[in-house]
Amino acid sequence: FYIAGEDTVKLAQSPHLEGFKAKGVEVLLLSDHVDEFWLQHITEYEGMPLKSITRGAADLDQINPDKANPDEDKREEADLSALIAAIKLELGDTVKDVRPSNRLTGSPVCLIADEGDMDVNLERLLKRHGQLEHGTPRVLELNPSHAIITTLAERAKAENSGSDDLLKDAAHLLLDQARIVEGETPSEPSEFARRLGAVMTRAFAP
């Protein structure tokens, strides 16, 4: 398993690593620009395939089950079906899919490339050098045991949640949070600031 980026320190803090750390699985941190390009041609090492942890499903349930953290097994996971439907409705084509994650243990969200799509860092490099104009929408993964996600999931189950402005703002804020963690900027900074202000106002209202 590997994760590619521009800064080893930032890579080591990536939310994509959380589930692998919890399982005691080593992940290569590749921070040289050339890494993404030789990985397109060398797809395995000593008979084992090289797999990016920022693309496709993590399948962590099949990895080192004997090293699973007992405390992790006790975490209650929320039913995210209503929340996922609400987020998909609000974000539309901005994301390719929204689904529960088993790679996250501490962060609420992350963005990944779908299986078969271009890896996140390679897409970023090609855009920067003008070799790619439009990227492919990514998959937004939600941590089903994070307090923010479980609270929103309960709210999404309520009647008329489709007209809930807080849920709509939260959908965009979660997407922007996932982008910021990856070193990107929100697609609409002024809207990000407005939504953040609106949510904070409601949170601190008497």
N, C-alpha and C positions, 0 to 999 in steps of 0.2 A: 504494500500500500504506500502511496505517496501523496503529497500535496505540494503544488508548485506555486511560487509567488516571487516577490521581489525582495523580501526582507525576512531573514530567518527568525528574528525575534517576533515579528508580527505573525508569521506562520505558526510559531509555537503557541500563540494565544488564540488561534482560530477555533471557533465553536465546532467546526467540523471534526476536530480531534477529540472532543469530549468523550464520546462513546468508546473510541479506540483506547484512550487512556484508561477508562474504567475497566476495560477488558484486559489491560496489560499488553495490548498489541502495538508493536513498534511501527511507526510510520516515517518514511523518508521525507525530510524537508528539503525541497529542491528550490534554490533561490537564484540560480544562474539563468540568464535569459535564454541560453542555448538549450536548456533542459527540455523545454516544451517541444522543441523541434526534433531532438534525437529520440524522444519518447514516441514520436509518430512512426519511427522505423524499427526501434528495438522494443518489442512488446512483452518480452519475458526475460527472466534471469534465472539461470540454472533450472530451467523447466517450469518455473513459476511465473504466471502472468503478472505484469505490472498493472496496478489498478489505481486510478485517481479516486481519492475519497470525496472529491467535490463533484463527482459525476456518477449518476445512477444510484440505485438502492444500496444501503450500507450492508444489509444482511448480517448484522452483528449478532443476532440471536443464534447463528450457526457457528460463531467463533468463540473458542475457549469457554464453553459453558461451565467448566469446572472452576474458572477464575471469576465468575460473575460475583458482583458485590451483593451480599445478602440484603443490605440496606436498599440497593437499587430495586430489588425484586419486590420490596414492600411498598414502593411508591404507587400511589393511586393515580391511574391514568383516566383523564376525563373522556367522555364521549364527545368527539369533535365534529360529528356529522353536521349538526346545525351550523356550527361556526364555520366549518369549511365551505358549506353552501353559501353562507353570507359573504365570506371573503371572496369566493369565486365570482359571485354576482357583482360585487363592488369593483374588483380589480379587472375583471374581464380578460382581455387579451394581453394585459400587462404581464401576466404570469402564465406559464404553460399548464401548471397544475398546482393544487394545494393539497398537502397530505400530512398525516402524522409522521413524526420522525423517531427513529430509534438510535440516531447518532448523537442526539443532544441530551445532555444531562444537567447543564447549568444555564444555558442560554435559551431564550424563548423561541427563537426562529433562526433559520439559515436559508441561504439560496444555493441550489445545486443545479448543475446541468443534467438534463435527462439522459438516460442511457442512449448512446448513439449520437448525441449532440456534441458540439465542440466544447472542450473543457473550458471552465470559467477563465482561468488565467491566460490560456492561449487566445481566447476571444478578446480579452483585454489588450494583449500585446498587439494583435493584428489591427485593432481599432486605432491604437495609438500611432501606429506607423502608416495609417491610411490605407491598409490592405483589406479592411472590412468596414462597410458603412453601417449596416444594421445587424445587430446580434440577434440570437434566438432567445425568445422569452424563457426564463428559467422556472424551476419548480421551487415553490415556497414550502419549506417543511416547518411544522409546528411541534414544539415539545409538549406532549400531552400531559406532563406532570408539572409544568411550570405554572406558578401562581397566576401570572398574567393570562396565560392561555386558558387555564381552568375557569377563571372568573369570567372571561369573555365567552367561554363555551356555555356557561350557565345562563348568561345574558341572552345568548343567541337562541336559546330554547324558548324564551318568552314569546308571547303572542306579539305580532306586529314588529318583530325584530328587523324585518326588511326595511322599515322606515326609521330605524334607530340611528340617529346621527353619530352617536358615540361609537357604535360598531363600525360605521362607515369610516370614520376618522381613524379608528384603531387599525383597520385593515391596511390603510395606506401607511400608517406609522410603523407597523410591523414590517412591511416591505422595505421602507426606507431604513429602518434599523438594521435589517439584514444587509442592505447595500453599504451602509456606513461601516459596519464591522469589517467588510471586505475592502475598505479603503476607497469606496466610491462615494459620490455625493447624491443626495436626493434628487430625483428627476425634476422636481419643482420646489426649490428651496423656500420660496415665499409661502407655498401651500403647506409645506412641512412645518414651518414656524407657526402658521395659523392653527393647524391641527394640534400641534403640541401645546400651544397656549390654551386652546379650547378644552383639551382633555385635562390639563393641569388645573384650570379654573373649576371644572366640575369636581375634580378630586379634592380640592381644598375648600370647596363651598361649605358653609356651615349647615 
